[in-house]
Amino acid sequence: MTWDLLLAGGEPYDVAVRDGRIAATGPGLPRDATRVVDVSGCLVTPGLIDLHTHVGPGYWGIDPDPVAWYCGVTTWVDAGSAGAYTVAGLRRVAQSAAVRVHALLNISAVGLAGRTGESRDLANCDVPLAIDAIQANRDLFHGVKVRIDRETVGANGVEPLRRGLAVAQACGVPVMVHIGAAPPALDEVLDLLRPGDIVTHCASGIAAPLGPAVRAAAGRGVLLDIGHGSGGFAFDVLEAQLAAGLRPFTVSTDLHARSVHGPVFDLPTTIAKLLAAGVALSEALAAATANPARALGLPGGSLTVGGPADIAVFEVREQPLPVVDAHRQVRVSPLRLVNRATYVAGRPLPPRLPAPPAPWVPLTDAQRTALDERARHLRDLLSTPLVGVDGLAEQFPRHQPRSS
């Protein structure tokens, strides 16, 4: 039977697709497909899964599709943009997106409509309401998100986390906890977490999780997630963790309205930052594919026959790439992953232009200048005729052949 799509000649093998699923893999598959795409010299991976993003409505949210088509991320996990009061808004985003959108429910029912402070009023951290929201939306929610830092919780300490854990226990899902500036004390946060729960911003320069509590948490099966964001990743902290034997289980961006223009940019750039710290490419790719799928029980994350045909094609440029963390520390990655195509259910994502930054997003003068310059280049590109006369055909000939 003819396949719908065959990606031929890539590493590690050819990939065939039928009806939106992986139909076959292996070297030298027969070129029996409706569409054969030559990807010789490219790395073919499962579609990337970004475990921590913000695509829901509110202060932090971005449209995932204009980023997805050029970075290979086919599954976006919204980490707490929606609480029980705002599920409908997130569902509309998920239904309209070309990519797959899954989510973690914020323990605060108001979610992330604003910049911070969602758990200062414990009335918003309603355990029965959150349980009901997850149970009624099992297809969308795969865990609970709790932000624990002094701005978010005020005088409430770890109580929002205790409530998030109660919801997670009732629903049989993990908690992802954001760590940041104390109080509450980091050790108090980490000591509450269970095997399978997730610490995002695990290499935060602000929280600096380097003591016995983080080693104990990792030892009992708590998962460490990068969650880069605008302020959640520091090279020196990651390097100290790696030296101590602490490995990030997942690499995510915390991509949102304030981080997408830098310092994060996208998931392939974040992967390059792990490479700059000495993590092997195979380990970094697993942390962006199979591991996040396993952490939340998501489909995808592999090129297994019968699985969803979510696929990314990358050119691997083996050249030094300077990369920067949230505190402007610079390291050099030995290579760069450049996306050449992104497929969701076997369909290539089309190019999409991003919307301009929201008026509340703080940008440097350099970022504003770069955005203006990018817009100018796009205008020049699109306003130039696509081809010249040699690239055209006479679609409606003036002289029709006479019938005999």
Secondary structure, DSSP 8 states (H G I E B T S, - for coil): --EEEEEES-BS-EEEEETTEEEEEETT----EEEEEE-TT-EEEE-EEEEEE--SSSSS---SHHHHHHH-EEEEEEESS--GGGHHHHHHHHHH-SSEEEEEEESSTTTTSSSS-TTSSGGG--HHHHHHHHHTTTTTEEEEEEEESHHHHGGGTTHHHHHHHHHHHHHT--EEEEE-S-SS-HHHHHTT--TT-EEESTT-TTT---SHHHHHHHHTT-EEE---TTTS--HHHHHHHHHTT---SB----B-TTTTTTT---HHHHHHHHHHTT--HHHHHHTTTHHHHHHHT-S-SS--TTSB--EEEEEEE-S-EEEE-TT--EEEES-EEEEEEEEETTEE----------TT----HHHHHHHHHHHHHHHHHHHS-SS-GGG---SS-SS-----
